[in-house]
Each structure stands twice: as structure tokens, then as C-alpha cells.
């Protein structure tokens, strides 16, 4: 096992290379920052930091359940969705069991499986996306769970609701199917692709989501799972008490009702993603079409491009650890950040592609 390597922080780049005014397009964050309603809720919540948070997160779960059309007992909160993913692995895996993932899966999945003592079974991708029939066929008597990212990180590919449903019908009912929808709000067909509508039919389904992306709350670490109450009860037995802090709960509650902020974030991302795709086409740089807030581009010597862009003050994400050694993942930033990236990319590309 190797530690998870996050995108390089801006202050680290400034400290290591002495660069000021750098831009970070490495971690798929919402570049807008939190909305005004969230900022007000955080300011109000900061007045009572000497008290433990509500360990049951009653108000937050009630509101979230109402919006998602589920019962509060179907919701499990985590310190980011990573916390939920690792908790699922700890509860359902043990030595001698296996977890099925995609070849280019989010790197936390194999870490969570291995960390729980399980064996990772990676299934080759098709066109950089999940081969769901092959993943179903990879299930055997040792398989306890399967992780699916939809849309997938870092490739941005997306499976239809029908494809997810067909997978669930093919997988034995004692195998947990975890559909990670961290980026679903960015997908223009999100209501038609979310697996939440399948929960009533498949008690072995778990859907996870996060507030780190479109809601702009990455620093607060707030994520959740929606599943059958029986599954949530099992997960709660190993969940750390107070694993979600009071400010995260306050900010998340305000974010849920800030519909205008989410809609504007989705609109700006769609425009920025389309512009980035057009820029790559104009330069003859291949990319993987994305349903998220990032674009994974194929540059060949990705390590050299990454290092050269760092020296330009632009942080992107190398994805060799995901089995994509020739690619870089570029998050969609603000218009001025994307302009900075393209200026730097042109200089780097001109040197390295010659």
C-alpha cells in the first residue's frame, strides 16, 4: 500500500519553488468558494465551538432525507465521502474476501479494500469507462462488494441508469454495490443517471455523495451514504462518534437550500468544460470526454508536463497512479485560471511536443 497523494497545495508550491500567484487545477474543487448562505451559517456556528456536534446530525439528516425522498434512517454521514467508503470496506471486508473495481478507479477504492484486509480485483476498462458486464462476471464466492464511480474520477465517463440497473440485476444480492456519485450534480443528465431511484428495489445498493465538489465545501469534509436502514445500522456500529463537525453540519444544511448557487456552479462548469475541450481540440490534444468538473488530457510525457507546469505556477494532477501514465487531469477553474493554464500549457507544449 502507498499513502493517498492529494493534489499539491498552493502553499506547498510557493514554499518549494518560491512561486507566487499560482493557480490550482488539481483537486476538482469548486473554484467559486462557498455561497453567501453558507458563509453566514459558518459565522453563526463559530460562536459555539466549545460544544460537541450533534452526533446523530438530526436536523441535517432530516433535511437531506426530505430532499432525496428517503427516510433519515437511510442516511449515514461521513467526514467526507472517503470516510464513508473506507467505513463500508471495514464493515464488509476481511482477509480472504475481494472487492471488485474498475481498472481506472478512484484510488481510494483499492486503498480501502486493501486496508480492510481484502483483495483488489480490478477489471479492465472499455473506452476508459467501467465495463459493468465484466465487473458483474468478476464476482465470485469471495466477493463482498463492488465500487463504481458514476461519473468516474479521473476519466469523467458515466454509465446510464439502465446500465447500473442491469448490473444490480446480475450481481448476487449478498454482494454490496457501492455507486459513488461525488460528481453527479455536474452531469447534465444527473436526474436520469442517479442510482437513488433504485434503492427500493436493491437492498444491497449504497449510493455515496459529497459536499466537496459542486457545493464548494471541500475543507469542511462532509459526505454521506444512502442505503437500506439495515446497512446504515451496521455502518453506524463502526462509525466514529462526532465524525462530522458542527461547522460542516451548519454549512451543509445551508448549502442544501442554496439551489441558485448549485445551478450557477453547474452552468459555469459546463461553460468552462466546453471551452477547455474546444481548446484541446484546437491544439490537437486528445482528451477523455467528461461528465464531471475536470478534463483528463493525453500528453504523452505526463510527468514532464506536470513538472514544467508547476514551474509555470499551474498545478494540475498527474494520474499515473490510476493507470493513466500518459495523462493529466485538469480541473475546471474560473475563467482567469483557465486562461492562465492555457497560456502556460502552450509554452510547455511547444517545448515538449516538438
N, C-alpha and C positions, 0 to 999 in steps of 0.2 A: 504494500500500500504506500501511496505517496500523499502528502497533505494536499488539500484543495488549494489551488492557487488562484486567488481573485485577480481581477484587473488591477493593474498598477495604480495606486492612489496618486493624485496630483502632487501632494506634498512630498511623496517619495521621489517622484521625477525631479521636482525642484531641488530636493536635497542632494540627489545623486549627480545630476547633471548641471545644476545651477541655472535651470531654465525657469523663467517667469512668464506668466500668462499662458500656460499650456492649456490644452483642451483635452477632456477625457471622453472618448467614444468607445469604451471598452467593456462596460458592465450593464448595458441595456437599461440604464436608468431613465426616468422621465426627466428631460432637461429643464422642464418648466419649474421644478420645485413644487412644493405643496400649495394647494389653493388657499385663499384667504380664510375660508371657513375652518380649515384645518389649523392654520396658524392661530386663529382666535381660540380654538379649543385647546391647543397646546399651551398657550399663555395662561388660560384659566386653570388647566390641570397642573401646571407647575407650582401652584400655590399650596399643594397638599402632597408633597413628595415624601413626607415622613411616614406615610401610611402604606401598608402593603396594598397591592392592587386586589381587586375582586377576583379571587382565584377561579370562580365559575364564569366570570365575564358575562353575567346575566343580561345586562342591558344590550351589550354588543351582540350576543348570540341571538337574542330575541329579534333585534332589528335585522340582522343579517338573514336569519331564517325566514322572516316575513318577505324580504326582497327576493330570496331564492325559491320561495314556495316549498320550504321543507320545515320539519319540526326542529326546535332548538336542540333537542337531544341527538340530532343527526350531525351536529357541528362540533368539530374539535379544533381548538386554536393552537397555534404554534409560534415560536419565536422565529418568524419567517417560515415559508413553506418547507425549507430544508429541514427544519426541526421536525415537521410532520412526517416527511419522507423517511428520515432516519428512525423515527419512533415506530413507523409501520414495519420497517425492516427488523427492528429489535423484537417486536412482538411476534412476528410470524416466521422468522428465520432462525435456524440453528445449524450447527455443523451437520453435514450430510444432506442439507437441503439446497435448492438452487433458486435463483431469481433470473428471469428472462428479461433482456433489454435489447435495444437496437444497437447496431454497430456504432452509430454516431450519437449515442445517447448522452444526455446531460451527465457530466462527470460525477455528480453527487450520487447517482444511482449505483454504479459499481462500488463506490466507497461505502455506501450504506449497506449494501449486500455483504461485502467482504467484512465490514466492521461487525456485523451480526453473526459472523461465522459461516455464512452461506457461500456458495459457489456462483460465480457470474457466468451466465450463458448468453453470449452476445450473438445476435442473428444479423447476417449481412443485410445492408440497406438496399433498396431499389430506388434509383434516381435520388439518392441522398435522403430518402424518406423511409419510414417504417414499413417493412414487409409484414403486414399483420397476419396473413395466412401462414407464412413461415414461422412467425412467432408463436402462433397457436400450435403449429406442428411440433415446435421445440419443447412443448410441455410434456413432462413425464411424471412418474410417480414421486420424484424428489422435488418437483416444482411446487413452491408455495406462493409465489407472487410474480407479477409482471409489471414493469414500469413502462408507461407510454407517455411521451410528451406531445401535446397537441394544442398549438403549434410546437414544433420541435426546436430545441436550442441545442446546437448552434446553426442548424441548417435552415430553419424557418419553414419547413414543409408542414403540411397539415393533412390530416385524414378526415374524411367525411363522417357524419354521424352514422350513416348506413354501414360504413366500413367498421366503425367501432362496435356497432350492434352485432354485426356478423361475427366479429372476433369473440364477443362475450357469449354468443350462442355456441361457439366452437370450444370454448375453454371450460374445463370441468368446474363445477360450482364451488369446489373447495380450494380453488386457486384464486387468490386475490388479484384483481386487475386494477392498478392504480393509474388513473388518467390525470396527468399533471397539466393543468390549464393555466399556467402562470401568465401566458401571453394571449389568452383567448380574447380579452377585451379589445385587442388591436385588430383582430381579424374582422374583415368587413362582413363576413357571414357568421359571426360569433353565435347569434341565437340559433342558427341552424346546425352548428357543429358541436356545441357543448354537450357533454355526456350527462349533465344533471338530469335530463329528461328520462334517462334510462335507469335511474336509481331504484324506482319502484319495482322494476322487472328483474333486476340483477342484484341480489343482496351481497354478492362478492365484489361489487364495484365500489371504488373510492375515487372521488374527484377532489383534487387539491388545487388551491389558488393562492395568490399572494397580493399584498398591497404594495410590493416593492416596484412594480412596473408602472402601469397606467395611472395608479393613484399617487405616485410620486413620494412614497413613504419608505424608501429602502433603508434609511438609517434607523427607523423605529422597529424594524424586524417584526412584521405581523403577517401571518399566513394562516390558512385553515384548510381542513378537510371536511367534505360532506360525504356521509356514508350511512349505512343502516345503524340504528341505535345500538345494536348488539356489538358491532365493530367498534363504534366510538367508545363504548363502555370498556372494552378490552384495552384500547389505546390509552384511555384515561388512567388505567392502573399503573402505567409506567411513565406517564407524563409528569414532568417536574412541576411541583406546585409553584404558582405565580410565574409561569414560563412566559407570560405576556405582561409587560409592564403597563402601568397606569396611563402614561402618555401615549403609548401605542393604541390602547383601547379608546382613549379620548379622540385621538386623531383619526383612527379608523372609523369611529362612529360618525364623525363629521364628514369624512370622505365619502361614506356610503350615500349620503344625501346630496352630495355636490354633483348632481347629474350634469350640469353645464360644464364643469371642469373636465370630467371624463370625456364628454362629447368633443370638446375643443382639443383635448390631448389626442384623441383618435384622429381628428381631422388634420391636425398639424403633422402627426406622424405619417399619415397616408400621403400627404403632400411631400414631406421630406424623403420618404422612402421612394416614391415615384421619381423624384428629382435625382436621387442617388443612383437608382437603376439606370436612368437615362444617361447620367454622367459616365457610368461604367460602360454602357453600350457605345457611347461616342468614343471612348478610349480603347475599345476592343478588349475590355477586361471581362472574362466570364464571371458570372455570379449565379448563386442559387436563389431563385425566386422565393421571396419571404412573405409569410403572413404575420410576422412579428414586428418589433421596432428595431430591427437590425438587418444588415445585409452581409452575407458571407461571400467574399470575393476570392477568386483564384488568381494568385500572382506568381506561383512557382516557388521562388526562394522566399518563402514567407518570413523566415527568421531574419533575413537580411532586410526585408521591407520593414518589419516591425522595429528593428533597431534603428534604421535610418529615420523612420517617422518619429521615434522617440526623440531623436536629436533635433527634429523639427518642432518639437513641443506638441506632438499629437500622439495620444495614447489610443491604440486600437487593441484588439485581442487576438493573439495567435491561438490557433485551435488544433495544434498537433496532438495534444492530449486527447482529443476527440476522434483521432484517426484521420485528420484533415491537415496533413503537414504542408500542403501547398496553398492553404487558405488563410485568410484573415477575416475576422468578424468585426464589422463596423457598426456601432450603434447610431441610430438617427438622433442627431442633436439639433440645437437651434440653428436657424439659417446661417448665422455668422460662424458658428462652429463648423458647419458643413462646408462653407466656403473656405475656411482655414484648412480643413482636411484636404480638399481638392487641390488647393494651391501647393500644399506640401506633397501630396501624392504625385502630382505632375512632376515635381522636381525629382523625387525619389524614383518614380517610374522611368523617367527619362535617363537616369543613370543606370538603373539595374536591369531594365529591359533591353538596353542597347546590345 
